[in-house]
Structures are given as C-alpha cells and as structure tokens.
Amino acid sequence: MALEINNSSFVSSRIGSEHNCQAIAAAVRDAGGWLALGSDSHTAFTLGEFTECQKILDAVDFPQERILNVTPRRFLNFLESRGMPPIREFAEL
C-alpha cells in the first residue's frame, strides 16, 4: 500500500487536516505501508516543499526508509516488488 501526503493540504487547500493526516500516516506506518510526499505546487516557489509533510511524519515517527519518492531507485524498486516489469530505460538509476 502507498498513499500520498500533499504539503499544500496544510497551507492552503485543507487547512486543519493535520490531525486526520497524522492518523492516516500512523495507520500506514502500522500496516507496513509506504508514503509519497507531494508539494501539489502550482508555482515554482513551492515546488518540492515538504516542510509540513515532515511535521506529520515526525509526529507519528514514520520510518524514513518507507518514503517512496526519496530516490528514483526506491520508487522503481517499489513498483518492481509489486509485479511491474523493470523499465529498461531506467535500469541505471
């Protein structure tokens, strides 16, 4: 299982959702699942901004090794572990 947490949820689109997102992140942690972090940015200034997401992860002690989009290889390994064929063009990553 993998879910995404978007940084923009906490600063613009879903203000006040921290408690729910903490509960979701804790449930994913307890189930052995993975999280991906998204900025859901619509401007270059907030692209790749995960400060608020990190606060959620810290609050529930989510394992950093189960964050999917830290490296391309980690994400590709996740896909391959779930039966997706390797992508030849990305074999060197």
HTML snippet that shows the backbone in 3Dmol.js (N, CA, C, O; Angstrom):
<script src="https://3Dmol.org/build/3Dmol-min.js"></script>
<div id="view" style="width:600px;height:400px;position:relative"></div>
<script>
const pdb = `
ATOM      1  N   MET A   1       0.844  -1.172   0.000  1.00  0.00           N
ATOM      2  CA  MET A   1       0.000   0.000   0.000  1.00  0.00           C
ATOM      3  C   MET A   1       0.885   1.228   0.000  1.00  0.00           C
ATOM      4  O   MET A   1       1.928   1.261   0.652  1.00  0.00           O
ATOM      5  N   ALA A   2       0.461   2.223  -0.730  1.00  0.00           N
ATOM      6  CA  ALA A   2       1.156   3.508  -0.752  1.00  0.00           C
ATOM      7  C   ALA A   2       0.121   4.625  -0.846  1.00  0.00           C
ATOM      8  O   ALA A   2      -0.845   4.535  -1.603  1.00  0.00           O
ATOM      9  N   LEU A   3       0.338   5.656  -0.080  1.00  0.00           N
ATOM     10  CA  LEU A   3      -0.509   6.845  -0.100  1.00  0.00           C
ATOM     11  C   LEU A   3       0.365   8.076  -0.221  1.00  0.00           C
ATOM     12  O   LEU A   3       1.556   8.040   0.090  1.00  0.00           O
ATOM     13  N   GLU A   4      -0.232   9.163  -0.674  1.00  0.00           N
ATOM     14  CA  GLU A   4       0.484  10.422  -0.812  1.00  0.00           C
ATOM     15  C   GLU A   4      -0.051  11.428   0.196  1.00  0.00           C
ATOM     16  O   GLU A   4      -1.252  11.512   0.451  1.00  0.00           O
ATOM     17  N   ILE A   5       0.870  12.178   0.754  1.00  0.00           N
ATOM     18  CA  ILE A   5       0.518  13.320   1.595  1.00  0.00           C
ATOM     19  C   ILE A   5       1.025  14.564   0.875  1.00  0.00           C
ATOM     20  O   ILE A   5       2.195  14.640   0.500  1.00  0.00           O
ATOM     21  N   ASN A   6       0.139  15.537   0.685  1.00  0.00           N
ATOM     22  CA  ASN A   6       0.490  16.765  -0.027  1.00  0.00           C
ATOM     23  C   ASN A   6       0.730  17.908   0.940  1.00  0.00           C
ATOM     24  O   ASN A   6      -0.094  18.183   1.812  1.00  0.00           O
ATOM     25  N   ASN A   7       1.851  18.561   0.780  1.00  0.00           N
ATOM     26  CA  ASN A   7       2.203  19.692   1.626  1.00  0.00           C
ATOM     27  C   ASN A   7       1.171  20.811   1.526  1.00  0.00           C
ATOM     28  O   ASN A   7       0.877  21.473   2.522  1.00  0.00           O
ATOM     29  N   SER A   8       0.624  21.026   0.343  1.00  0.00           N
ATOM     30  CA  SER A   8      -0.327  22.128   0.168  1.00  0.00           C
ATOM     31  C   SER A   8      -1.600  21.931   0.980  1.00  0.00           C
ATOM     32  O   SER A   8      -2.310  22.896   1.265  1.00  0.00           O
ATOM     33  N   SER A   9      -1.893  20.686   1.355  1.00  0.00           N
ATOM     34  CA  SER A   9      -3.072  20.437   2.179  1.00  0.00           C
ATOM     35  C   SER A   9      -3.023  21.227   3.474  1.00  0.00           C
ATOM     36  O   SER A   9      -4.059  21.649   3.988  1.00  0.00           O
ATOM     37  N   PHE A  10      -1.838  21.425   3.997  1.00  0.00           N
ATOM     38  CA  PHE A  10      -1.699  22.057   5.303  1.00  0.00           C
ATOM     39  C   PHE A  10      -1.540  23.571   5.238  1.00  0.00           C
ATOM     40  O   PHE A  10      -1.652  24.254   6.256  1.00  0.00           O
ATOM     41  N   VAL A  11      -1.278  24.094   4.045  1.00  0.00           N
ATOM     42  CA  VAL A  11      -1.062  25.541   3.927  1.00  0.00           C
ATOM     43  C   VAL A  11      -2.106  26.253   3.082  1.00  0.00           C
ATOM     44  O   VAL A  11      -2.194  27.480   3.119  1.00  0.00           O
ATOM     45  N   SER A  12      -2.904  25.502   2.315  1.00  0.00           N
ATOM     46  CA  SER A  12      -3.899  26.202   1.506  1.00  0.00           C
ATOM     47  C   SER A  12      -5.182  25.417   1.282  1.00  0.00           C
ATOM     48  O   SER A  12      -6.265  25.954   1.514  1.00  0.00           O
ATOM     49  N   SER A  13      -5.104  24.181   0.847  1.00  0.00           N
ATOM     50  CA  SER A  13      -6.325  23.512   0.385  1.00  0.00           C
ATOM     51  C   SER A  13      -7.122  22.789   1.465  1.00  0.00           C
ATOM     52  O   SER A  13      -8.343  22.678   1.348  1.00  0.00           O
ATOM     53  N   ARG A  14      -6.469  22.297   2.510  1.00  0.00           N
ATOM     54  CA  ARG A  14      -7.171  21.558   3.562  1.00  0.00           C
ATOM     55  C   ARG A  14      -6.641  21.954   4.942  1.00  0.00           C
ATOM     56  O   ARG A  14      -6.238  21.108   5.740  1.00  0.00           O
ATOM     57  N   ILE A  15      -6.653  23.226   5.188  1.00  0.00           N
ATOM     58  CA  ILE A  15      -6.150  23.740   6.459  1.00  0.00           C
ATOM     59  C   ILE A  15      -6.945  23.097   7.593  1.00  0.00           C
ATOM     60  O   ILE A  15      -8.173  23.027   7.553  1.00  0.00           O
ATOM     61  N   GLY A  16      -6.217  22.633   8.600  1.00  0.00           N
ATOM     62  CA  GLY A  16      -6.847  21.957   9.730  1.00  0.00           C
ATOM     63  C   GLY A  16      -6.882  20.451   9.593  1.00  0.00           C
ATOM     64  O   GLY A  16      -7.444  19.764  10.447  1.00  0.00           O
ATOM     65  N   SER A  17      -6.287  19.922   8.523  1.00  0.00           N
ATOM     66  CA  SER A  17      -6.345  18.473   8.286  1.00  0.00           C
ATOM     67  C   SER A  17      -5.191  17.707   8.930  1.00  0.00           C
ATOM     68  O   SER A  17      -5.069  16.498   8.730  1.00  0.00           O
ATOM     69  N   GLU A  18      -4.351  18.383   9.693  1.00  0.00           N
ATOM     70  CA  GLU A  18      -3.181  17.735  10.275  1.00  0.00           C
ATOM     71  C   GLU A  18      -3.541  16.512  11.116  1.00  0.00           C
ATOM     72  O   GLU A  18      -2.902  15.467  10.997  1.00  0.00           O
ATOM     73  N   HIS A  19      -4.544  16.639  11.949  1.00  0.00           N
ATOM     74  CA  HIS A  19      -4.920  15.523  12.827  1.00  0.00           C
ATOM     75  C   HIS A  19      -5.330  14.293  12.011  1.00  0.00           C
ATOM     76  O   HIS A  19      -4.907  13.177  12.309  1.00  0.00           O
ATOM     77  N   ASN A  20      -6.150  14.503  10.987  1.00  0.00           N
ATOM     78  CA  ASN A  20      -6.567  13.383  10.130  1.00  0.00           C
ATOM     79  C   ASN A  20      -5.376  12.779   9.394  1.00  0.00           C
ATOM     80  O   ASN A  20      -5.266  11.558   9.282  1.00  0.00           O
ATOM     81  N   CYS A  21      -4.494  13.626   8.899  1.00  0.00           N
ATOM     82  CA  CYS A  21      -3.326  13.119   8.169  1.00  0.00           C
ATOM     83  C   CYS A  21      -2.371  12.377   9.088  1.00  0.00           C
ATOM     84  O   CYS A  21      -1.742  11.404   8.674  1.00  0.00           O
ATOM     85  N   GLN A  22      -2.257  12.827  10.331  1.00  0.00           N
ATOM     86  CA  GLN A  22      -1.439  12.086  11.295  1.00  0.00           C
ATOM     87  C   GLN A  22      -2.025  10.696  11.529  1.00  0.00           C
ATOM     88  O   GLN A  22      -1.285   9.714  11.592  1.00  0.00           O
ATOM     89  N   ALA A  23      -3.338  10.608  11.657  1.00  0.00           N
ATOM     90  CA  ALA A  23      -3.986   9.311  11.858  1.00  0.00           C
ATOM     91  C   ALA A  23      -3.770   8.407  10.648  1.00  0.00           C
ATOM     92  O   ALA A  23      -3.517   7.211  10.796  1.00  0.00           O
ATOM     93  N   ILE A  24      -3.869   8.975   9.469  1.00  0.00           N
ATOM     94  CA  ILE A  24      -3.651   8.191   8.241  1.00  0.00           C
ATOM     95  C   ILE A  24      -2.203   7.733   8.162  1.00  0.00           C
ATOM     96  O   ILE A  24      -1.942   6.567   7.866  1.00  0.00           O
ATOM     97  N   ALA A  25      -1.255   8.633   8.423  1.00  0.00           N
ATOM     98  CA  ALA A  25       0.163   8.271   8.374  1.00  0.00           C
ATOM     99  C   ALA A  25       0.481   7.192   9.409  1.00  0.00           C
ATOM    100  O   ALA A  25       1.265   6.285   9.127  1.00  0.00           O
ATOM    101  N   ALA A  26      -0.107   7.273  10.587  1.00  0.00           N
ATOM    102  CA  ALA A  26       0.120   6.255  11.615  1.00  0.00           C
ATOM    103  C   ALA A  26      -0.458   4.912  11.177  1.00  0.00           C
ATOM    104  O   ALA A  26       0.154   3.869  11.409  1.00  0.00           O
ATOM    105  N   ALA A  27      -1.632   4.928  10.547  1.00  0.00           N
ATOM    106  CA  ALA A  27      -2.235   3.678  10.067  1.00  0.00           C
ATOM    107  C   ALA A  27      -1.378   3.050   8.965  1.00  0.00           C
ATOM    108  O   ALA A  27      -1.196   1.833   8.935  1.00  0.00           O
ATOM    109  N   VAL A  28      -0.855   3.878   8.065  1.00  0.00           N
ATOM    110  CA  VAL A  28       0.031   3.377   7.005  1.00  0.00           C
ATOM    111  C   VAL A  28       1.298   2.798   7.637  1.00  0.00           C
ATOM    112  O   VAL A  28       1.757   1.726   7.244  1.00  0.00           O
ATOM    113  N   ARG A  29       1.858   3.505   8.609  1.00  0.00           N
ATOM    114  CA  ARG A  29       3.044   3.018   9.327  1.00  0.00           C
ATOM    115  C   ARG A  29       2.773   1.649   9.946  1.00  0.00           C
ATOM    116  O   ARG A  29       3.554   0.713   9.774  1.00  0.00           O
ATOM    117  N   ASP A  30       1.664   1.546  10.663  1.00  0.00           N
ATOM    118  CA  ASP A  30       1.338   0.306  11.374  1.00  0.00           C
ATOM    119  C   ASP A  30       1.042  -0.855  10.429  1.00  0.00           C
ATOM    120  O   ASP A  30       1.262  -2.017  10.771  1.00  0.00           O
ATOM    121  N   ALA A  31       0.541  -0.533   9.238  1.00  0.00           N
ATOM    122  CA  ALA A  31       0.227  -1.570   8.249  1.00  0.00           C
ATOM    123  C   ALA A  31       1.450  -1.955   7.415  1.00  0.00           C
ATOM    124  O   ALA A  31       1.369  -2.844   6.567  1.00  0.00           O
ATOM    125  N   GLY A  32       2.578  -1.288   7.653  1.00  0.00           N
ATOM    126  CA  GLY A  32       3.780  -1.588   6.879  1.00  0.00           C
ATOM    127  C   GLY A  32       3.783  -0.967   5.503  1.00  0.00           C
ATOM    128  O   GLY A  32       4.529  -1.392   4.621  1.00  0.00           O
ATOM    129  N   GLY A  33       2.941   0.048   5.317  1.00  0.00           N
ATOM    130  CA  GLY A  33       2.821   0.684   4.006  1.00  0.00           C
ATOM    131  C   GLY A  33       3.847   1.773   3.777  1.00  0.00           C
ATOM    132  O   GLY A  33       4.736   2.010   4.595  1.00  0.00           O
ATOM    133  N   TRP A  34       3.700   2.416   2.658  1.00  0.00           N
ATOM    134  CA  TRP A  34       4.616   3.450   2.177  1.00  0.00           C
ATOM    135  C   TRP A  34       3.865   4.762   2.014  1.00  0.00           C
ATOM    136  O   TRP A  34       2.652   4.780   1.810  1.00  0.00           O
ATOM    137  N   LEU A  35       4.608   5.861   2.108  1.00  0.00           N
ATOM    138  CA  LEU A  35       4.066   7.177   1.807  1.00  0.00           C
ATOM    139  C   LEU A  35       4.909   7.836   0.734  1.00  0.00           C
ATOM    140  O   LEU A  35       6.119   7.627   0.655  1.00  0.00           O
ATOM    141  N   ALA A  36       4.256   8.629  -0.083  1.00  0.00           N
ATOM    142  CA  ALA A  36       4.927   9.522  -1.012  1.00  0.00           C
ATOM    143  C   ALA A  36       4.575  10.933  -0.570  1.00  0.00           C
ATOM    144  O   ALA A  36       3.468  11.183  -0.094  1.00  0.00           O
ATOM    145  N   LEU A  37       5.505  11.839  -0.727  1.00  0.00           N
ATOM    146  CA  LEU A  37       5.260  13.227  -0.361  1.00  0.00           C
ATOM    147  C   LEU A  37       5.091  14.045  -1.623  1.00  0.00           C
ATOM    148  O   LEU A  37       5.844  13.895  -2.585  1.00  0.00           O
ATOM    149  N   GLY A  38       4.101  14.906  -1.607  1.00  0.00           N
ATOM    150  CA  GLY A  38       3.855  15.776  -2.745  1.00  0.00           C
ATOM    151  C   GLY A  38       3.761  17.217  -2.295  1.00  0.00           C
ATOM    152  O   GLY A  38       3.306  17.507  -1.188  1.00  0.00           O
ATOM    153  N   SER A  39       4.195  18.118  -3.159  1.00  0.00           N
ATOM    154  CA  SER A  39       4.045  19.536  -2.839  1.00  0.00           C
ATOM    155  C   SER A  39       2.732  20.065  -3.411  1.00  0.00           C
ATOM    156  O   SER A  39       2.217  21.084  -2.951  1.00  0.00           O
ATOM    157  N   ASP A  40       2.190  19.373  -4.414  1.00  0.00           N
ATOM    158  CA  ASP A  40       0.982  19.815  -5.109  1.00  0.00           C
ATOM    159  C   ASP A  40       1.100  21.294  -5.460  1.00  0.00           C
ATOM    160  O   ASP A  40       0.138  22.057  -5.374  1.00  0.00           O
ATOM    161  N   SER A  41       2.305  21.668  -5.857  1.00  0.00           N
ATOM    162  CA  SER A  41       2.625  23.061  -6.118  1.00  0.00           C
ATOM    163  C   SER A  41       2.053  23.515  -7.457  1.00  0.00           C
ATOM    164  O   SER A  41       2.030  22.775  -8.440  1.00  0.00           O
ATOM    165  N   HIS A  42       1.602  24.739  -7.449  1.00  0.00           N
ATOM    166  CA  HIS A  42       1.142  25.365  -8.680  1.00  0.00           C
ATOM    167  C   HIS A  42       2.027  26.546  -9.035  1.00  0.00           C
ATOM    168  O   HIS A  42       1.752  27.288  -9.978  1.00  0.00           O
ATOM    169  N   THR A  43       3.097  26.706  -8.262  1.00  0.00           N
ATOM    170  CA  THR A  43       4.091  27.739  -8.553  1.00  0.00           C
ATOM    171  C   THR A  43       5.484  27.158  -8.320  1.00  0.00           C
ATOM    172  O   THR A  43       5.648  26.206  -7.557  1.00  0.00           O
ATOM    173  N   ALA A  44       6.464  27.726  -8.969  1.00  0.00           N
ATOM    174  CA  ALA A  44       7.843  27.251  -8.815  1.00  0.00           C
ATOM    175  C   ALA A  44       8.365  27.486  -7.403  1.00  0.00           C
ATOM    176  O   ALA A  44       9.286  26.793  -6.969  1.00  0.00           O
ATOM    177  N   PHE A  45       7.808  28.433  -6.687  1.00  0.00           N
ATOM    178  CA  PHE A  45       8.321  28.799  -5.368  1.00  0.00           C
ATOM    179  C   PHE A  45       8.065  27.729  -4.311  1.00  0.00           C
ATOM    180  O   PHE A  45       8.785  27.666  -3.314  1.00  0.00           O
ATOM    181  N   THR A  46       7.054  26.889  -4.510  1.00  0.00           N
ATOM    182  CA  THR A  46       6.745  25.862  -3.511  1.00  0.00           C
ATOM    183  C   THR A  46       6.962  24.443  -4.040  1.00  0.00           C
ATOM    184  O   THR A  46       6.632  23.468  -3.364  1.00  0.00           O
ATOM    185  N   LEU A  47       7.508  24.332  -5.230  1.00  0.00           N
ATOM    186  CA  LEU A  47       7.800  23.025  -5.809  1.00  0.00           C
ATOM    187  C   LEU A  47       8.816  22.289  -4.934  1.00  0.00           C
ATOM    188  O   LEU A  47       9.892  22.812  -4.645  1.00  0.00           O
ATOM    189  N   GLY A  48       8.469  21.084  -4.520  1.00  0.00           N
ATOM    190  CA  GLY A  48       9.372  20.290  -3.691  1.00  0.00           C
ATOM    191  C   GLY A  48       9.405  20.706  -2.234  1.00  0.00           C
ATOM    192  O   GLY A  48      10.307  20.298  -1.502  1.00  0.00           O
ATOM    193  N   GLU A  49       8.457  21.497  -1.800  1.00  0.00           N
ATOM    194  CA  GLU A  49       8.385  21.942  -0.407  1.00  0.00           C
ATOM    195  C   GLU A  49       7.602  20.918   0.409  1.00  0.00           C
ATOM    196  O   GLU A  49       6.413  20.706   0.172  1.00  0.00           O
ATOM    197  N   PHE A  50       8.269  20.288   1.368  1.00  0.00           N
ATOM    198  CA  PHE A  50       7.658  19.222   2.166  1.00  0.00           C
ATOM    199  C   PHE A  50       7.725  19.485   3.667  1.00  0.00           C
ATOM    200  O   PHE A  50       7.585  18.555   4.461  1.00  0.00           O
ATOM    201  N   THR A  51       7.934  20.726   4.063  1.00  0.00           N
ATOM    202  CA  THR A  51       8.106  21.052   5.476  1.00  0.00           C
ATOM    203  C   THR A  51       6.929  20.586   6.327  1.00  0.00           C
ATOM    204  O   THR A  51       7.128  19.984   7.382  1.00  0.00           O
ATOM    205  N   GLU A  52       5.720  20.856   5.881  1.00  0.00           N
ATOM    206  CA  GLU A  52       4.543  20.478   6.668  1.00  0.00           C
ATOM    207  C   GLU A  52       4.338  18.961   6.656  1.00  0.00           C
ATOM    208  O   GLU A  52       3.913  18.387   7.659  1.00  0.00           O
ATOM    209  N   CYS A  53       4.638  18.313   5.534  1.00  0.00           N
ATOM    210  CA  CYS A  53       4.572  16.849   5.476  1.00  0.00           C
ATOM    211  C   CYS A  53       5.528  16.241   6.491  1.00  0.00           C
ATOM    212  O   CYS A  53       5.191  15.277   7.178  1.00  0.00           O
ATOM    213  N   GLN A  54       6.723  16.812   6.577  1.00  0.00           N
ATOM    214  CA  GLN A  54       7.720  16.274   7.511  1.00  0.00           C
ATOM    215  C   GLN A  54       7.236  16.378   8.949  1.00  0.00           C
ATOM    216  O   GLN A  54       7.534  15.508   9.766  1.00  0.00           O
ATOM    217  N   LYS A  55       6.500  17.423   9.265  1.00  0.00           N
ATOM    218  CA  LYS A  55       5.941  17.553  10.615  1.00  0.00           C
ATOM    219  C   LYS A  55       4.978  16.411  10.914  1.00  0.00           C
ATOM    220  O   LYS A  55       4.955  15.887  12.028  1.00  0.00           O
ATOM    221  N   ILE A  56       4.185  16.027   9.920  1.00  0.00           N
ATOM    222  CA  ILE A  56       3.254  14.900  10.087  1.00  0.00           C
ATOM    223  C   ILE A  56       4.050  13.613  10.311  1.00  0.00           C
ATOM    224  O   ILE A  56       3.741  12.838  11.216  1.00  0.00           O
ATOM    225  N   LEU A  57       5.073  13.389   9.487  1.00  0.00           N
ATOM    226  CA  LEU A  57       5.896  12.187   9.623  1.00  0.00           C
ATOM    227  C   LEU A  57       6.568  12.142  10.984  1.00  0.00           C
ATOM    228  O   LEU A  57       6.598  11.093  11.627  1.00  0.00           O
ATOM    229  N   ASP A  58       7.103  13.261  11.426  1.00  0.00           N
ATOM    230  CA  ASP A  58       7.763  13.311  12.725  1.00  0.00           C
ATOM    231  C   ASP A  58       6.785  13.036  13.864  1.00  0.00           C
ATOM    232  O   ASP A  58       7.126  12.359  14.833  1.00  0.00           O
ATOM    233  N   ALA A  59       5.581  13.559  13.743  1.00  0.00           N
ATOM    234  CA  ALA A  59       4.584  13.400  14.805  1.00  0.00           C
ATOM    235  C   ALA A  59       4.209  11.944  15.040  1.00  0.00           C
ATOM    236  O   ALA A  59       3.859  11.560  16.156  1.00  0.00           O
ATOM    237  N   VAL A  60       4.281  11.130  13.983  1.00  0.00           N
ATOM    238  CA  VAL A  60       3.901   9.718  14.127  1.00  0.00           C
ATOM    239  C   VAL A  60       5.105   8.788  14.028  1.00  0.00           C
ATOM    240  O   VAL A  60       4.947   7.569  13.962  1.00  0.00           O
ATOM    241  N   ASP A  61       6.301   9.355  14.019  1.00  0.00           N
ATOM    242  CA  ASP A  61       7.540   8.574  13.921  1.00  0.00           C
ATOM    243  C   ASP A  61       7.493   7.624  12.727  1.00  0.00           C
ATOM    244  O   ASP A  61       7.755   6.427  12.852  1.00  0.00           O
ATOM    245  N   PHE A  62       7.151   8.191  11.555  1.00  0.00           N
ATOM    246  CA  PHE A  62       7.071   7.377  10.339  1.00  0.00           C
ATOM    247  C   PHE A  62       8.480   7.056   9.861  1.00  0.00           C
ATOM    248  O   PHE A  62       9.325   7.948   9.791  1.00  0.00           O
ATOM    249  N   PRO A  63       8.749   5.787   9.530  1.00  0.00           N
ATOM    250  CA  PRO A  63      10.103   5.409   9.095  1.00  0.00           C
ATOM    251  C   PRO A  63      10.494   6.056   7.768  1.00  0.00           C
ATOM    252  O   PRO A  63       9.787   5.919   6.769  1.00  0.00           O
ATOM    253  N   GLN A  64      11.613   6.753   7.768  1.00  0.00           N
ATOM    254  CA  GLN A  64      12.091   7.432   6.565  1.00  0.00           C
ATOM    255  C   GLN A  64      12.372   6.453   5.424  1.00  0.00           C
ATOM    256  O   GLN A  64      12.277   6.815   4.251  1.00  0.00           O
ATOM    257  N   GLU A  65      12.712   5.228   5.769  1.00  0.00           N
ATOM    258  CA  GLU A  65      13.004   4.242   4.720  1.00  0.00           C
ATOM    259  C   GLU A  65      11.749   3.794   3.972  1.00  0.00           C
ATOM    260  O   GLU A  65      11.850   3.064   2.986  1.00  0.00           O
ATOM    261  N   ARG A  66      10.574   4.219   4.424  1.00  0.00           N
ATOM    262  CA  ARG A  66       9.340   3.900   3.714  1.00  0.00           C
ATOM    263  C   ARG A  66       8.698   5.138   3.077  1.00  0.00           C
ATOM    264  O   ARG A  66       7.483   5.197   2.888  1.00  0.00           O
ATOM    265  N   ILE A  67       9.535   6.118   2.752  1.00  0.00           N
ATOM    266  CA  ILE A  67       9.100   7.262   1.949  1.00  0.00           C
ATOM    267  C   ILE A  67       9.513   6.943   0.520  1.00  0.00           C
ATOM    268  O   ILE A  67      10.700   6.813   0.221  1.00  0.00           O
ATOM    269  N   LEU A  68       8.535   6.819  -0.349  1.00  0.00           N
ATOM    270  CA  LEU A  68       8.769   6.347  -1.718  1.00  0.00           C
ATOM    271  C   LEU A  68       9.610   7.270  -2.583  1.00  0.00           C
ATOM    272  O   LEU A  68      10.529   6.812  -3.262  1.00  0.00           O
ATOM    273  N   ASN A  69       9.321   8.519  -2.570  1.00  0.00           N
ATOM    274  CA  ASN A  69       9.932   9.402  -3.557  1.00  0.00           C
ATOM    275  C   ASN A  69      11.165  10.136  -3.021  1.00  0.00           C
ATOM    276  O   ASN A  69      11.313  11.347  -3.191  1.00  0.00           O
ATOM    277  N   VAL A  70      12.029   9.379  -2.381  1.00  0.00           N
ATOM    278  CA  VAL A  70      13.311   9.923  -1.937  1.00  0.00           C
ATOM    279  C   VAL A  70      14.334   9.801  -3.055  1.00  0.00           C
ATOM    280  O   VAL A  70      15.128  10.713  -3.286  1.00  0.00           O
ATOM    281  N   THR A  71      14.311   8.664  -3.747  1.00  0.00           N
ATOM    282  CA  THR A  71      15.200   8.444  -4.893  1.00  0.00           C
ATOM    283  C   THR A  71      14.411   7.749  -5.993  1.00  0.00           C
ATOM    284  O   THR A  71      13.438   7.051  -5.706  1.00  0.00           O
ATOM    285  N   PRO A  72      14.811   7.927  -7.235  1.00  0.00           N
ATOM    286  CA  PRO A  72      14.149   7.198  -8.320  1.00  0.00           C
ATOM    287  C   PRO A  72      14.238   5.676  -8.119  1.00  0.00           C
ATOM    288  O   PRO A  72      13.274   4.955  -8.371  1.00  0.00           O
ATOM    289  N   ARG A  73      15.396   5.202  -7.665  1.00  0.00           N
ATOM    290  CA  ARG A  73      15.581   3.761  -7.496  1.00  0.00           C
ATOM    291  C   ARG A  73      14.632   3.197  -6.448  1.00  0.00           C
ATOM    292  O   ARG A  73      14.108   2.099  -6.632  1.00  0.00           O
ATOM    293  N   ARG A  74      14.398   3.912  -5.359  1.00  0.00           N
ATOM    294  CA  ARG A  74      13.475   3.430  -4.333  1.00  0.00           C
ATOM    295  C   ARG A  74      12.073   3.267  -4.915  1.00  0.00           C
ATOM    296  O   ARG A  74      11.397   2.272  -4.655  1.00  0.00           O
ATOM    297  N   PHE A  75      11.648   4.241  -5.693  1.00  0.00           N
ATOM    298  CA  PHE A  75      10.323   4.160  -6.304  1.00  0.00           C
ATOM    299  C   PHE A  75      10.251   3.007  -7.306  1.00  0.00           C
ATOM    300  O   PHE A  75       9.269   2.264  -7.328  1.00  0.00           O
ATOM    301  N   LEU A  76      11.274   2.858  -8.125  1.00  0.00           N
ATOM    302  CA  LEU A  76      11.294   1.767  -9.099  1.00  0.00           C
ATOM    303  C   LEU A  76      11.311   0.405  -8.407  1.00  0.00           C
ATOM    304  O   LEU A  76      10.645  -0.527  -8.859  1.00  0.00           O
ATOM    305  N   ASN A  77      12.063   0.283  -7.323  1.00  0.00           N
ATOM    306  CA  ASN A  77      12.071  -0.974  -6.561  1.00  0.00           C
ATOM    307  C   ASN A  77      10.688  -1.295  -6.017  1.00  0.00           C
ATOM    308  O   ASN A  77      10.263  -2.450  -6.024  1.00  0.00           O
ATOM    309  N   PHE A  78       9.991  -0.275  -5.549  1.00  0.00           N
ATOM    310  CA  PHE A  78       8.634  -0.467  -5.043  1.00  0.00           C
ATOM    311  C   PHE A  78       7.730  -1.015  -6.148  1.00  0.00           C
ATOM    312  O   PHE A  78       7.000  -1.984  -5.936  1.00  0.00           O
ATOM    313  N   LEU A  79       7.780  -0.401  -7.310  1.00  0.00           N
ATOM    314  CA  LEU A  79       6.951  -0.865  -8.428  1.00  0.00           C
ATOM    315  C   LEU A  79       7.292  -2.298  -8.822  1.00  0.00           C
ATOM    316  O   LEU A  79       6.401  -3.119  -9.039  1.00  0.00           O
ATOM    317  N   GLU A  80       8.581  -2.593  -8.910  1.00  0.00           N
ATOM    318  CA  GLU A  80       9.015  -3.929  -9.307  1.00  0.00           C
ATOM    319  C   GLU A  80       8.624  -4.965  -8.257  1.00  0.00           C
ATOM    320  O   GLU A  80       8.295  -6.099  -8.605  1.00  0.00           O
ATOM    321  N   SER A  81       8.653  -4.594  -6.983  1.00  0.00           N
ATOM    322  CA  SER A  81       8.280  -5.538  -5.923  1.00  0.00           C
ATOM    323  C   SER A  81       6.796  -5.873  -5.959  1.00  0.00           C
ATOM    324  O   SER A  81       6.349  -6.829  -5.326  1.00  0.00           O
ATOM    325  N   ARG A  82       6.052  -5.090  -6.693  1.00  0.00           N
ATOM    326  CA  ARG A  82       4.613  -5.330  -6.832  1.00  0.00           C
ATOM    327  C   ARG A  82       4.244  -5.836  -8.218  1.00  0.00           C
ATOM    328  O   ARG A  82       3.102  -5.708  -8.659  1.00  0.00           O
ATOM    329  N   GLY A  83       5.231  -6.412  -8.896  1.00  0.00           N
ATOM    330  CA  GLY A  83       4.964  -7.097 -10.147  1.00  0.00           C
ATOM    331  C   GLY A  83       5.108  -6.294 -11.417  1.00  0.00           C
ATOM    332  O   GLY A  83       4.902  -6.822 -12.510  1.00  0.00           O
ATOM    333  N   MET A  84       5.458  -5.024 -11.295  1.00  0.00           N
ATOM    334  CA  MET A  84       5.657  -4.234 -12.510  1.00  0.00           C
ATOM    335  C   MET A  84       6.993  -4.627 -13.129  1.00  0.00           C
ATOM    336  O   MET A  84       7.973  -4.812 -12.407  1.00  0.00           O
ATOM    337  N   PRO A  85       7.049  -4.756 -14.440  1.00  0.00           N
ATOM    338  CA  PRO A  85       8.323  -5.110 -15.072  1.00  0.00           C
ATOM    339  C   PRO A  85       9.324  -3.963 -14.948  1.00  0.00           C
ATOM    340  O   PRO A  85       8.929  -2.797 -14.927  1.00  0.00           O
ATOM    341  N   PRO A  86      10.609  -4.283 -14.867  1.00  0.00           N
ATOM    342  CA  PRO A  86      11.616  -3.216 -14.833  1.00  0.00           C
ATOM    343  C   PRO A  86      11.519  -2.352 -16.089  1.00  0.00           C
ATOM    344  O   PRO A  86      11.182  -2.841 -17.167  1.00  0.00           O
ATOM    345  N   ILE A  87      11.810  -1.095 -15.937  1.00  0.00           N
ATOM    346  CA  ILE A  87      11.804  -0.156 -17.056  1.00  0.00           C
ATOM    347  C   ILE A  87      13.235  -0.056 -17.563  1.00  0.00           C
ATOM    348  O   ILE A  87      14.101   0.521 -16.906  1.00  0.00           O
ATOM    349  N   ARG A  88      13.466  -0.614 -18.714  1.00  0.00           N
ATOM    350  CA  ARG A  88      14.823  -0.724 -19.255  1.00  0.00           C
ATOM    351  C   ARG A  88      15.546   0.625 -19.292  1.00  0.00           C
ATOM    352  O   ARG A  88      16.734   0.702 -18.980  1.00  0.00           O
ATOM    353  N   GLU A  89      14.843   1.666 -19.666  1.00  0.00           N
ATOM    354  CA  GLU A  89      15.454   2.994 -19.786  1.00  0.00           C
ATOM    355  C   GLU A  89      15.946   3.531 -18.437  1.00  0.00           C
ATOM    356  O   GLU A  89      16.809   4.409 -18.398  1.00  0.00           O
ATOM    357  N   PHE A  90      15.404   3.012 -17.337  1.00  0.00           N
ATOM    358  CA  PHE A  90      15.778   3.477 -16.012  1.00  0.00           C
ATOM    359  C   PHE A  90      16.675   2.504 -15.263  1.00  0.00           C
ATOM    360  O   PHE A  90      16.908   2.678 -14.066  1.00  0.00           O
ATOM    361  N   ALA A  91      17.176   1.496 -15.937  1.00  0.00           N
ATOM    362  CA  ALA A  91      17.959   0.444 -15.283  1.00  0.00           C
ATOM    363  C   ALA A  91      19.189   0.987 -14.555  1.00  0.00           C
ATOM    364  O   ALA A  91      19.620   0.402 -13.561  1.00  0.00           O
ATOM    365  N   GLU A  92      19.748   2.070 -15.021  1.00  0.00           N
ATOM    366  CA  GLU A  92      20.968   2.625 -14.425  1.00  0.00           C
ATOM    367  C   GLU A  92      20.696   3.445 -13.157  1.00  0.00           C
ATOM    368  O   GLU A  92      21.629   3.785 -12.430  1.00  0.00           O
ATOM    369  N   LEU A  93      19.447   3.758 -12.894  1.00  0.00           N
ATOM    370  CA  LEU A  93      19.127   4.585 -11.719  1.00  0.00           C
ATOM    371  C   LEU A  93      19.247   3.802 -10.441  1.00  0.00           C
ATOM    372  O   LEU A  93      19.014   4.344  -9.360  1.00  0.00           O
TER     373      LEU A  93
END
`;
const viewer = $3Dmol.createViewer("view");
viewer.addModel(pdb, "pdb");
viewer.setStyle({}, {cartoon: {color: "spectrum"}});
viewer.zoomTo();
viewer.render();
</script>
